[in-house]
Amino acid sequence: ECRENATGNLYMAKIVPYEPESKQTVLQEYDILKSLHHEKVMALHEAYVTPRYLVLISECCSGKELLYSLIDRSETAMY
């Protein structure tokens, strides 16, 4: 978990290490993730690319298993 200083919102950080020769593949994954906008897919909030890591910051589903949080959100969206 990580917290945004300006808003206090909680997010999840996924740190993906990569080798320099696979940087293009990692950047393609990032491009795909940032283009996804669907209620059943966790939203990508921000991303940072360093020479060795891709850091993905996404919405936080705290308190429950991720699967159950997504199911609850889906059921709420249906009503």
N, CA and C of each residue as an Amber inpcrd file, in Angstrom:
protein
   237
   0.8350000  -1.1800000   0.0000000   0.0000000   0.0000000   0.0000000
   0.8760000   1.2370000   0.0000000   0.3460000   2.2890000  -0.5840000
   1.0100000   3.5870000  -0.5280000  -0.0780000   4.6500000  -0.4440000
   0.2720000   5.8000000   0.0690000  -0.7010000   6.8660000   0.2780000
  -0.2650000   8.1080000  -0.4960000  -1.2150000   8.7110000  -1.2040000
  -0.9470000   9.9500000  -1.9280000  -0.9500000  11.1040000  -0.9270000
   0.1280000  11.8490000  -0.8730000   0.2470000  12.9350000   0.1000000
  -0.8240000  13.9980000  -0.0710000  -1.1060000  14.3970000  -1.2900000
  -2.0330000  15.5030000  -1.5430000  -3.4620000  15.1840000  -1.1130000
  -3.9000000  13.9410000  -1.3140000  -5.3000000  13.5860000  -1.0450000
  -5.4810000  12.6450000   0.1330000  -4.4390000  11.9210000   0.5080000
  -4.5650000  10.9150000   1.5500000  -5.1360000   9.5990000   1.0520000
  -5.4130000   9.4990000  -0.2500000  -5.9720000   8.2730000  -0.8220000
  -4.9530000   7.1420000  -0.7780000  -5.4620000   5.9250000  -0.5290000
  -4.6170000   4.7370000  -0.5260000  -4.5690000   4.1100000  -1.9080000
  -3.3970000   3.6430000  -2.2940000  -3.1960000   2.9550000  -3.5620000
  -2.3090000   1.7460000  -3.3210000  -2.2320000   0.8810000  -4.3120000
  -1.3210000  -0.2610000  -4.2750000  -0.1780000   0.0240000  -5.2380000
   1.0090000  -0.3920000  -4.8540000   2.1720000  -0.2500000  -5.7290000
   2.6820000  -1.6320000  -6.1000000   2.8410000  -1.8610000  -7.3850000
   3.4430000  -3.0990000  -7.8740000   4.7690000  -2.7110000  -8.5130000
   5.8400000  -3.2750000  -8.0050000   7.1750000  -2.9590000  -8.5030000
   7.6410000  -4.1240000  -9.3640000   7.8550000  -3.8420000 -10.6400000
   8.2190000  -4.8740000 -11.6090000   9.6650000  -4.6490000 -12.0490000
  10.5910000  -5.5130000 -11.5970000  11.9720000  -5.3700000 -12.0670000
  12.0940000  -5.8650000 -13.5080000  12.9990000  -5.2710000 -14.2490000
  13.2230000  -5.7190000 -15.6270000  14.6750000  -5.4800000 -16.0160000
  15.1080000  -6.2380000 -16.9880000  16.4500000  -6.0900000 -17.5440000
  16.3870000  -5.0700000 -18.6860000  17.4690000  -4.3640000 -18.9550000
  17.4510000  -3.3590000 -20.0270000  16.9650000  -3.9010000 -21.3710000
  17.2860000  -5.1550000 -21.6870000  16.8680000  -5.7020000 -22.9830000
  15.3670000  -5.9810000 -23.0480000  14.6750000  -6.0040000 -21.9050000
  13.2220000  -6.2340000 -21.9260000  12.4300000  -4.9560000 -21.6590000
  13.1010000  -3.8130000 -21.6940000  12.4290000  -2.5460000 -21.3980000
  11.2620000  -2.2940000 -22.3490000  11.4110000  -2.6030000 -23.6100000
  10.3440000  -2.3690000 -24.5890000   9.0910000  -3.1670000 -24.2340000
   9.2680000  -4.4050000 -23.8170000   8.1360000  -5.2490000 -23.4210000
   7.4370000  -4.6760000 -22.1960000   8.2090000  -4.2120000 -21.2290000
   7.6480000  -3.6150000 -20.0170000   6.8620000  -2.3550000 -20.3660000
   7.3820000  -1.5390000 -21.2500000   6.6770000  -0.3220000 -21.6530000
   5.3970000  -0.6400000 -22.4170000   5.3910000  -1.7190000 -23.1780000
   4.1650000  -2.1390000 -23.8690000   3.1040000  -2.5520000 -22.8560000
   3.5100000  -3.2770000 -21.8050000   2.5670000  -3.6570000 -20.7500000
   1.9680000  -2.4110000 -20.1100000   2.8120000  -1.4340000 -19.8220000
   2.3420000  -0.1760000 -19.2430000   1.3470000   0.5140000 -20.1740000
   1.6460000   0.5920000 -21.4590000   0.7370000   1.2230000 -22.4230000
  -0.6210000   0.5330000 -22.4560000  -0.6140000  -0.7870000 -22.3800000
  -1.8780000  -1.5330000 -22.3710000  -2.6590000  -1.2290000 -21.0990000
  -1.9910000  -1.2700000 -19.9550000  -2.6720000  -1.0270000 -18.6860000
  -3.2640000   0.3720000 -18.6100000  -2.5440000   1.3730000 -19.1030000
  -3.0640000   2.7390000 -19.0070000  -4.2230000   2.9800000 -19.9680000
  -4.3780000   2.1220000 -20.9740000  -5.4880000   2.2970000 -21.9200000
  -6.7630000   1.5930000 -21.4620000  -6.6710000   0.7590000 -20.4230000
  -7.8430000   0.0230000 -19.9490000  -8.7070000   0.9010000 -19.0550000
  -9.9830000   0.9810000 -19.3850000 -10.9420000   1.7360000 -18.5770000
 -12.2280000   0.9260000 -18.5270000 -12.3660000   0.1230000 -17.4780000
 -13.5410000  -0.7330000 -17.3410000 -13.8150000  -0.9180000 -15.8560000
 -15.0810000  -0.9830000 -15.4920000 -15.4280000  -1.0900000 -14.0770000
 -14.9270000  -2.3760000 -13.4230000 -14.6330000  -3.3880000 -14.2030000
 -14.1690000  -4.6570000 -13.6360000 -12.6510000  -4.8090000 -13.6800000
 -11.9650000  -3.7620000 -14.0890000 -10.5010000  -3.7840000 -14.1370000
  -9.9920000  -2.6890000 -13.2110000  -9.0610000  -3.0490000 -12.3330000
  -8.4990000  -2.0490000 -11.4290000  -7.8730000  -0.9240000 -12.2390000
  -8.1610000   0.2870000 -11.8420000  -7.6620000   1.4480000 -12.5750000
  -6.1980000   1.7140000 -12.2380000  -5.4330000   2.0010000 -13.2640000
  -4.0420000   2.4070000 -13.0850000  -4.0380000   3.9020000 -12.7940000
  -3.5050000   4.2730000 -11.6490000  -3.4940000   5.6790000 -11.2370000
  -2.2700000   6.4110000 -11.7980000  -1.1110000   5.8070000 -11.6410000
   0.1370000   6.3920000 -12.1380000   1.1360000   5.2770000 -12.3920000
   2.1990000   5.6070000 -13.0630000   3.2930000   4.6560000 -13.2660000
   4.6020000   5.4280000 -13.3520000   5.6480000   4.7870000 -12.8960000
   6.9820000   5.3710000 -12.9430000   7.9180000   4.3520000 -13.5790000
   8.7530000   4.8020000 -14.4760000   9.7220000   3.9290000 -15.1240000
  11.1130000   4.4100000 -14.7310000  11.8750000   3.5000000 -14.1390000
  13.2660000   3.7860000 -13.8150000  14.1190000   2.8810000 -14.7040000
  15.4210000   3.0390000 -14.6900000  16.2510000   2.1690000 -15.5340000
  16.1300000   0.6750000 -15.2150000  15.6440000   0.3130000 -14.0150000
  15.5530000  -1.1060000 -13.6530000  14.1640000  -1.5600000 -13.2080000
  13.2470000  -0.6180000 -12.9750000  11.9370000  -0.9850000 -12.4360000
  10.8070000  -0.2280000 -13.1260000   9.6710000  -0.9090000 -13.2240000
   8.4090000  -0.2690000 -13.5810000   7.5810000  -0.2970000 -12.3110000
   7.1280000   0.8610000 -11.8510000   6.3170000   0.9450000 -10.6400000
   4.9100000   1.3450000 -11.0610000   3.9580000   0.4450000 -10.8240000
   2.5630000   0.6770000 -11.1860000   1.7840000   1.0350000  -9.9280000
   1.0950000   2.1580000  -9.9570000   0.2750000   2.6030000  -8.8360000
  -1.1810000   2.4560000  -9.2680000  -1.9220000   1.6100000  -8.5570000
  -3.3120000   1.3600000  -8.9410000  -4.2250000   1.5210000  -7.7360000
  -5.5310000   1.5540000  -8.0080000  -6.4880000   1.7060000  -6.9280000
  -6.3110000   0.5800000  -5.9230000  -6.6160000   0.8800000  -4.6750000
  -6.4220000  -0.0700000  -3.5910000  -7.7520000  -0.7100000  -3.2200000
  -7.7670000  -2.0140000  -3.1590000  -8.9360000  -2.7690000  -2.7090000
  -8.5750000  -3.3520000  -1.3530000  -8.7250000  -2.5660000  -0.3080000
  -8.2850000  -3.0180000   1.0090000  -9.4160000  -3.7060000   1.7640000
  -9.0250000  -4.5190000   2.7130000  -9.9890000  -5.1520000   3.5940000
 -10.5470000  -6.4640000   3.0910000 -10.3970000  -6.7620000   1.8370000
 -10.9220000  -7.9930000   1.2630000  -9.9200000  -8.5350000   0.2630000
 -10.1320000  -9.7710000  -0.1000000  -9.3850000 -10.3170000  -1.2240000
  -9.7670000  -9.5170000  -2.4640000  -8.8530000  -9.3320000  -3.3520000
  -9.1010000  -8.5710000  -4.5730000 -10.3150000  -9.0990000  -5.3210000
 -10.4240000 -10.3970000  -5.4470000 -11.5370000 -10.9900000  -6.1830000
 -12.8680000 -10.5520000  -5.5950000 -13.0050000 -10.5890000  -4.2620000
 -14.2760000 -10.2270000  -3.6360000 -14.5770000  -8.7420000  -3.7930000
 -13.5680000  -7.9030000  -3.7590000 -13.7800000  -6.4690000  -3.9760000
 -14.2920000  -6.2040000  -5.3820000 -13.7290000  -6.8870000  -6.3670000
 -14.1730000  -6.6980000  -7.7480000 -15.5850000  -7.2300000  -7.9550000
 -15.9300000  -8.3400000  -7.3100000 -17.2890000  -8.8750000  -7.4140000
 -18.2840000  -7.8990000  -6.8130000 -17.9810000  -7.3570000  -5.6220000
 -18.8720000  -6.3830000  -4.9890000 -19.0730000  -5.1670000  -5.8730000
 -18.0130000  -4.6640000  -6.4730000 -18.1110000  -3.4910000  -7.3360000
 -18.9820000  -3.8030000  -8.5460000 -18.8240000  -4.9850000  -9.0960000
 -19.6030000  -5.3990000 -10.2590000 -21.0810000  -5.4790000  -9.9130000
 -21.4100000  -6.0610000  -8.7640000 -22.8080000  -6.1800000  -8.3560000
 -23.4190000  -4.8160000  -8.0890000 -22.6620000  -3.9050000  -7.5020000
 -23.1520000  -2.5560000  -7.2440000 -23.4160000  -1.8170000  -8.5490000
 -22.5650000  -2.0050000  -9.5340000 -22.7220000  -1.3240000 -10.8270000
 -23.9580000  -1.8050000 -11.5680000 -24.4130000  -3.0180000 -11.2700000
 -25.5840000  -3.5610000 -11.9620000 -26.8780000  -2.8900000 -11.5220000
 -26.9130000  -2.3350000 -10.3080000 -28.1560000  -1.7680000  -9.7800000
 -28.3280000  -0.3390000 -10.1210000
